Amino acid sequence: MKKLNRRGFLAAAGAGLLASKTAKAQELRARIWAALNYLSLPGNFSPWCFGAFQVNGVSSSPPWSEVPLFEVSNWARAILAALAKGLDPANLSGRNLVSELMALLASPSLPQNAYAWGIVALRAAGMPVNHPTLIDCRDRLLGNQDENLGWGADPALPNSNDTAAALIALADLGLTTDALAIQNGAVALYSYQTPGGGFALAPDLEADACSDAWAIAALNRLGLGLNGDAISHLISLQALDGSFNFQADQDGQSTFRATTTAYALVALAEQAWPTQTGANPPSDPESPGLPLRLGAVLAGAGAISGLAVWRLNRFNRD
C-alpha cells in the first residue's frame, strides 16, 4: 500500500470532504424536489405553498385559491400568498386586502402574533417602516416581550413559533442583532431547542417540524447560526411521499401536512417570510424541471433518514 505524504494525505482528506458535501447537497436537492412534488399534487394545497414554490424558483405553482379570512393572521397570509403568486393584494378579486388588514390592526387588543404577521405582510406589500400602522404594531410587540421566553399570541404564554414570527417582523422593520429586543428574542428562541437539535413549541414539548422551520427561518432572517443540528432534525421528519410530518409519529391531515411541508421548504431554502424568488434547485440530470411524480430507490435500511438514494422521474403534464 502506497504511503501518503502530508500533501497527499491532505489532498485525499479534501477529496473525501468534498465528496461528503456533494453527497449531502444531492440528498438535500432530492428532498426538496420530493417536497415540491408533493405540493404539486391535487389535494395538497395550502396558501403557504406559493411561498414555498417561489423560494425554489418554481413558477408552476398551483392556481390561485381564495384564502379563508376569519382572523387577522389570515389577511396577512393571504397578502403573502398573493405576492408570492405575483398578484396584487390591494386589488384581489375586487378587494383591497392591504386596507382591510390595516383597519384590523388598529385594534390594540389583538393576539400578539397578529401584529407580527401584520408587519411582515404590510412590509412585503411595500409599506414604509415609518408608517403609523407599522410603528403601532412594533410598539405593541416590544411592549409584550417576555425577556426570557420571547413572544406568544397571549403574552402570558410565549412559544417558539410566535417568537420566531416576532423576530422576523422586527427584522423586517430594520431592527438588527444590535437591538436588545432582538438579542433577548434570539436567546429566547434558542432556549426552545431540544437536545436532539430540533425546536419545540414550548419547553415541555417534543420538537416538531413547524417549530424547526419557523426557528430556522427566523435565524435565516437575522443571519444567525444554528446552534445544533436543527436541519437534520427537520429533514428526519420527511415522509416517503415527500411531505413533512409534524412529528415522527404524527403526520396530521393533508391540509396541515401541506402547510408543514411549505414551512420546511422555506427554511431549507435559507429564507424567511416574506419569501423572495430563489434559484431553481438543480434537478436530477435525467429529469430536469419540476417532477410531477416521485420515484425513490431506497438503499439499505436507512431509507428516508439519510441513507436514501433518490431517483426523480419526470412525467409531462397532459
Stockholm file with secondary structure:
# STOCKHOLM 1.0

chainA/1-318         MKKLNRRGFLAAAGAGLLASKTAKAQELRARIWAALNYLSLPGNFSPWCFGAFQVNGVSSSPPWSEVPLFEVSNWARAILAALAKGLDPANLSGRNLVSELMALLASPSLPQNAYAWGIVALRAAGMPVNHPTLIDCRDRLLGNQDENLGWGADPALPNSNDTAAALIALADLGLTTDALAIQNGAVALYSYQTPGGGFALAPDLEADACSDAWAIAALNRLGLGLNGDAISHLISLQALDGSFNFQADQDGQSTFRATTTAYALVALAEQAWPTQTGANPPSDPESPGLPLRLGAVLAGAGAISGLAVWRLNRFNRD
#=GR chainA/1-318 SS CCCCCHHHHHHHHHHHHHHHHHHHHHHHHHHHHHHHHHHHSTTCCCTTHHHHHHHTTCCCCCCCCCCCCSSHHHHHHHHHHHHHHTCCTTSBTTBCHHHHHHHHHTCTTSCHHHHHHHHHHHHHTTCCTTCHHHHHHHHHHHHTCBTTTBCCSSTTSCCHHHHHHHHHHHHHTTCCTTSHHHHHHHHHHHTTBCTTSCBBSSTTSCBCHHHHHHHHHHHHHHTCCCSSCHHHHHHHTBCTTSCBCSBTTBCCCHHHHHHHHHHHHHHHTTCCSSCCCCCCCCCCTTSCSCCSSCEEEECTTTGGGTCEEEECCCCCCC
#=GC SS_cons         CCCCCHHHHHHHHHHHHHHHHHHHHHHHHHHHHHHHHHHHSTTCCCTTHHHHHHHTTCCCCCCCCCCCCSSHHHHHHHHHHHHHHTCCTTSBTTBCHHHHHHHHHTCTTSCHHHHHHHHHHHHHTTCCTTCHHHHHHHHHHHHTCBTTTBCCSSTTSCCHHHHHHHHHHHHHTTCCTTSHHHHHHHHHHHTTBCTTSCBBSSTTSCBCHHHHHHHHHHHHHHTCCCSSCHHHHHHHTBCTTSCBCSBTTBCCCHHHHHHHHHHHHHHHTTCCSSCCCCCCCCCCTTSCSCCSSCEEEECTTTGGGTCEEEECCCCCCC
//
